[in-house]
Amino acid sequence: MINGLLFLFLGLGKIPVPAILNNSYTMQEKSLIEAIGWAGVIFYVFSYFLLSTGKLKANSYLFHVLNVLGAIGLIIDSGYEDDRPNLAVNSIWLLIGLFAMGKRFHSELNRQNRG
């Protein structure tokens, strides 16, 4: 994945996309991919809304899960649309979300093992 991101940033070539993201699909399949992208937008906006209104904390699992789901939705859509800047930023966002969840999980395990 890191090599792929370097290719994106440096513009050294196209990253091969999985067959499911290929542009030779039917209108129904294209609509499904677009719906997945819009679901990603909803997850992002909803998580930010909940954070901004104090309903979620930035270190909560739900906040990170919503952001990871948002990133996945937009990665699928941007991969299909060959929108490399969007693909890059959402791939990074996904990695950040997964890292944050892993870090929190690891610290909770450490706390349980000590107590």
C-alpha positions as a Markdown table, in Angstrom:
| # | Residue | x | y | z |
|---|---|---|---|---|
| 1 | Met | 0.0 | 0.0 | 0.0 |
| 2 | Ile | 2.8 | 2.4 | 0.8 |
| 3 | Asn | 4.4 | 1.9 | -2.6 |
| 4 | Gly | 1.0 | 2.6 | -4.2 |
| 5 | Leu | 0.7 | 5.8 | -2.2 |
| 6 | Leu | 4.2 | 6.9 | -3.3 |
| 7 | Phe | 3.2 | 6.2 | -6.9 |
| 8 | Leu | 0.1 | 8.3 | -6.4 |
| 9 | Phe | 2.0 | 11.3 | -4.9 |
| 10 | Leu | 4.8 | 11.2 | -7.4 |
| 11 | Gly | 2.6 | 10.6 | -10.4 |
| 12 | Leu | 4.8 | 7.7 | -11.5 |
| 13 | Gly | 2.0 | 5.7 | -12.9 |
| 14 | Lys | -1.4 | 4.3 | -12.5 |
| 15 | Ile | -2.1 | 2.0 | -9.7 |
| 16 | Pro | -3.9 | -1.1 | -11.0 |
| 17 | Val | -7.4 | -1.1 | -9.6 |
| 18 | Pro | -9.3 | -4.3 | -8.7 |
| 19 | Ala | -11.7 | -5.6 | -11.4 |
| 20 | Ile | -14.7 | -4.6 | -9.2 |
| 21 | Leu | -13.6 | -0.9 | -9.7 |
| 22 | Asn | -13.3 | -1.2 | -13.5 |
| 23 | Asn | -15.3 | 1.3 | -15.6 |
| 24 | Ser | -16.8 | -1.4 | -17.8 |
| 25 | Tyr | -19.7 | -2.1 | -15.5 |
| 26 | Thr | -23.4 | -1.7 | -16.0 |
| 27 | Met | -25.4 | 1.3 | -14.9 |
| 28 | Gln | -26.7 | -0.6 | -11.9 |
| 29 | Glu | -23.1 | -1.4 | -10.8 |
| 30 | Lys | -22.0 | 2.2 | -11.4 |
| 31 | Ser | -24.9 | 3.4 | -9.3 |
| 32 | Leu | -24.0 | 1.0 | -6.5 |
| 33 | Ile | -20.4 | 2.3 | -6.5 |
| 34 | Glu | -21.7 | 5.9 | -6.4 |
| 35 | Ala | -24.1 | 5.0 | -3.5 |
| 36 | Ile | -21.1 | 3.5 | -1.6 |
| 37 | Gly | -19.2 | 6.8 | -2.2 |
| 38 | Trp | -22.2 | 8.8 | -0.9 |
| 39 | Ala | -22.4 | 6.5 | 2.1 |
| 40 | Gly | -18.8 | 7.3 | 2.8 |
| 41 | Val | -19.6 | 11.0 | 2.7 |
| 42 | Ile | -22.5 | 10.5 | 5.2 |
| 43 | Phe | -20.2 | 8.6 | 7.6 |
| 44 | Tyr | -17.6 | 11.4 | 7.5 |
| 45 | Val | -20.1 | 14.2 | 7.9 |
| 46 | Phe | -22.1 | 12.4 | 10.6 |
| 47 | Ser | -18.9 | 11.6 | 12.6 |
| 48 | Tyr | -17.8 | 15.2 | 12.4 |
| 49 | Phe | -21.3 | 16.4 | 13.4 |
| 50 | Leu | -21.3 | 14.1 | 16.4 |
| 51 | Leu | -17.8 | 15.3 | 17.4 |
| 52 | Ser | -18.6 | 19.0 | 17.0 |
| 53 | Thr | -21.8 | 18.7 | 19.0 |
| 54 | Gly | -20.1 | 16.9 | 21.9 |
| 55 | Lys | -21.9 | 13.6 | 21.3 |
| 56 | Leu | -18.6 | 11.8 | 20.5 |
| 57 | Lys | -15.1 | 12.2 | 21.7 |
| 58 | Ala | -12.2 | 12.2 | 19.2 |
| 59 | Asn | -10.7 | 9.0 | 20.8 |
| 60 | Ser | -14.0 | 7.0 | 20.8 |
| 61 | Tyr | -14.2 | 3.8 | 18.8 |
| 62 | Leu | -17.4 | 5.0 | 17.2 |
| 63 | Phe | -15.8 | 8.1 | 15.9 |
| 64 | His | -12.9 | 6.1 | 14.3 |
| 65 | Val | -15.2 | 3.4 | 13.0 |
| 66 | Leu | -17.4 | 6.0 | 11.2 |
| 67 | Asn | -14.3 | 7.6 | 9.7 |
| 68 | Val | -12.9 | 4.3 | 8.6 |
| 69 | Leu | -16.2 | 3.4 | 6.9 |
| 70 | Gly | -16.3 | 6.8 | 5.3 |
| 71 | Ala | -12.8 | 6.3 | 4.0 |
| 72 | Ile | -13.6 | 2.9 | 2.6 |
| 73 | Gly | -16.7 | 4.2 | 0.8 |
| 74 | Leu | -14.7 | 7.1 | -0.8 |
| 75 | Ile | -11.8 | 4.9 | -1.6 |
| 76 | Ile | -14.1 | 2.6 | -3.6 |
| 77 | Asp | -15.7 | 5.5 | -5.4 |
| 78 | Ser | -12.5 | 7.3 | -6.1 |
| 79 | Gly | -10.8 | 4.1 | -7.3 |
| 80 | Tyr | -13.7 | 3.6 | -9.7 |
| 81 | Glu | -13.6 | 7.2 | -10.9 |
| 82 | Asp | -9.7 | 7.2 | -11.1 |
| 83 | Asp | -9.7 | 10.2 | -8.8 |
| 84 | Arg | -6.1 | 9.8 | -7.5 |
| 85 | Pro | -6.0 | 12.7 | -5.1 |
| 86 | Asn | -9.2 | 11.6 | -3.4 |
| 87 | Leu | -7.9 | 8.0 | -3.4 |
| 88 | Ala | -4.7 | 9.2 | -1.7 |
| 89 | Val | -6.2 | 11.3 | 1.0 |
| 90 | Asn | -8.8 | 8.7 | 1.9 |
| 91 | Ser | -6.3 | 5.9 | 2.0 |
| 92 | Ile | -4.2 | 8.0 | 4.4 |
| 93 | Trp | -7.4 | 8.8 | 6.4 |
| 94 | Leu | -8.1 | 5.1 | 6.6 |
| 95 | Leu | -4.6 | 4.3 | 7.8 |
| 96 | Ile | -4.9 | 7.0 | 10.5 |
| 97 | Gly | -8.3 | 5.6 | 11.6 |
| 98 | Leu | -7.0 | 2.1 | 11.8 |
| 99 | Phe | -3.9 | 3.2 | 13.6 |
| 100 | Ala | -5.9 | 5.2 | 16.2 |
| 101 | Met | -8.2 | 2.2 | 16.8 |
| 102 | Gly | -5.3 | -0.1 | 17.2 |
| 103 | Lys | -3.5 | 2.2 | 19.5 |
| 104 | Arg | -6.6 | 2.6 | 21.7 |
| 105 | Phe | -7.2 | -1.1 | 21.8 |
| 106 | His | -3.6 | -1.8 | 22.7 |
| 107 | Ser | -3.6 | 0.7 | 25.5 |
| 108 | Glu | -6.9 | -0.8 | 26.9 |
| 109 | Leu | -5.3 | -4.2 | 26.8 |
| 110 | Asn | -2.3 | -2.9 | 28.7 |
| 111 | Arg | -4.5 | -1.3 | 31.4 |
| 112 | Gln | -6.4 | -4.6 | 31.8 |
| 113 | Asn | -3.3 | -6.6 | 32.2 |
| 114 | Arg | -1.9 | -4.2 | 34.8 |
| 115 | Gly | -5.1 | -4.0 | 36.9 |
